[in-house]
Amino acid sequence: MLNNPGAFGSVAGDVPPAEGIDVTDHRYRSAIIQHRIARNVQDGLRYADKSLPRFLGDFDGQAGLSLDRQRRVLRGETSATFADLTFWAAHFPYVAYYVDDYLRQLFLPTTAAAPRPSHPVARTRAPGP
C-alpha cells in the first residue's frame, strides 16, 4: 500500500501510497493507521529505554502478544487488530493520539485536533488483565 514499504513504522509523518493506490483507499488508510501505531510504539519503547522483547516479557503468554507476532505487526507484515491498538495505546498514549488525529483529518476535517496526552510519550502500566 505504501510507495516505500521500508519506511513503514520508521519515518516520521505519513508515507505516500504506492503507485496506483489512491489516498482514499481503505487499505491505504489502514496501513497509515498501523504505520502510526508502529512509529509511536518505537518512540515509546525508546523513551522508556526498553527493547520490544524486554517490554513484552512482562506479558509473556498473553494471547496476541508473542514477540514474533508483534514484530510482524510493527513491521507491517501482519495486520494490526483493535486489540493491538488498545494494548499499545494503554502503554504509549501517543499511539491513540496520532491514530485519533489521522481519523479526525479523514472524517471530521473541521474538528479541532484532540488534546495531547499529558505525559510526553510513554506511560508504563503493570501487566495484568
C-alpha positions in Angstrom: 0.0 0.0 0.0 2.9 2.4 0.6 5.3 3.7 -2.0 8.2 2.9 0.3 7.4 -0.1 2.4 10.8 0.1 4.2 9.6 3.4 5.7 6.7 1.7 7.5 6.9 2.4 11.2 10.3 4.1 11.0 9.8 7.5 9.4 8.0 10.5 10.9 4.9 11.5 9.0 2.7 9.5 6.7 4.2 7.6 3.7 2.5 8.3 0.3 0.6 5.5 -1.3 2.1 3.1 -3.7 1.6 3.7 -7.4 -2.0 3.0 -8.4 -3.3 3.3 -4.9 -5.5 6.3 -4.0 -5.2 8.0 -0.7 -8.9 7.3 -0.2 -8.4 3.5 -0.5 -9.5 2.0 2.8 -6.5 -0.4 2.7 -4.0 2.5 2.4 -5.8 4.3 5.2 -5.5 1.2 7.4 -1.8 0.9 6.5 -1.2 4.5 7.6 -3.0 3.9 10.9 -0.8 0.8 11.5 2.2 2.9 10.5 1.3 5.5 13.1 0.9 2.8 15.7 4.3 1.2 14.9 6.1 4.6 14.8 4.7 5.6 18.2 5.4 2.3 19.8 9.0 2.5 18.6 9.2 6.0 20.0 7.6 4.9 23.3 10.0 2.0 23.7 12.9 4.3 23.0 11.6 6.8 25.6 11.1 4.0 28.1 14.6 2.7 27.4 13.2 -0.8 26.7 13.5 -3.2 23.8 10.5 -4.9 22.4 11.5 -8.3 23.8 12.0 -6.7 27.3 8.8 -4.9 27.2 6.7 -7.8 26.0 8.4 -10.1 28.5 6.1 -8.6 31.2 3.2 -10.0 29.2 4.5 -13.5 28.4 1.8 -15.9 27.5 -0.9 -13.4 26.8 -2.8 -14.0 23.6 -1.7 -12.0 20.6 1.4 -10.6 22.4 4.1 -13.0 21.2 7.3 -11.3 20.3 7.2 -12.8 16.8 3.7 -11.6 16.1 4.3 -8.1 17.5 7.5 -7.7 15.4 5.5 -8.6 12.3 2.7 -6.1 13.3 5.2 -3.3 13.9 6.9 -4.0 10.5 3.6 -4.1 8.7 3.8 -7.8 7.7 0.8 -8.8 9.8 -2.3 -6.6 10.1 -2.8 -5.0 13.5 -6.1 -5.6 15.3 -8.1 -3.4 17.6 -6.6 -5.5 20.4 -3.1 -4.4 19.3 -4.2 -0.8 19.1 -5.8 -0.8 22.6 -2.8 -2.7 24.1 -0.2 -0.2 22.7 -2.3 2.9 23.4 -2.7 1.8 27.0 1.0 1.9 27.4 2.0 4.6 25.0 -0.7 7.3 24.8 0.7 8.9 21.7 -0.4 5.8 19.8 -4.0 6.8 20.5 -3.4 10.5 19.9 -1.8 10.0 16.4 -4.4 7.5 15.3 -7.2 9.8 16.5 -5.5 12.7 14.8 -5.5 10.8 11.5 -9.1 9.7 11.8 -10.2 13.3 12.6 -8.4 14.5 9.5 -10.2 12.0 7.3 -13.7 12.2 8.7 -14.0 15.4 10.7 -11.9 17.9 8.8 -13.4 20.9 10.6 -12.9 19.5 14.1 -10.0 20.7 16.2 -7.3 18.3 17.0 -7.7 16.3 20.2 -5.6 17.4 23.2 -2.3 15.6 23.5 -1.8 13.2 26.4 -0.3 14.8 29.5 2.8 12.5 29.5 5.2 13.1 26.7 5.4 9.7 25.1 5.2 6.7 27.4 3.2 5.6 30.4 4.3 2.3 31.9 1.5 0.1 33.2 1.8 -3.1 35.2 1.0 -6.2 33.4 -2.5 -7.6 34.1 -5.9 -8.2 32.7 
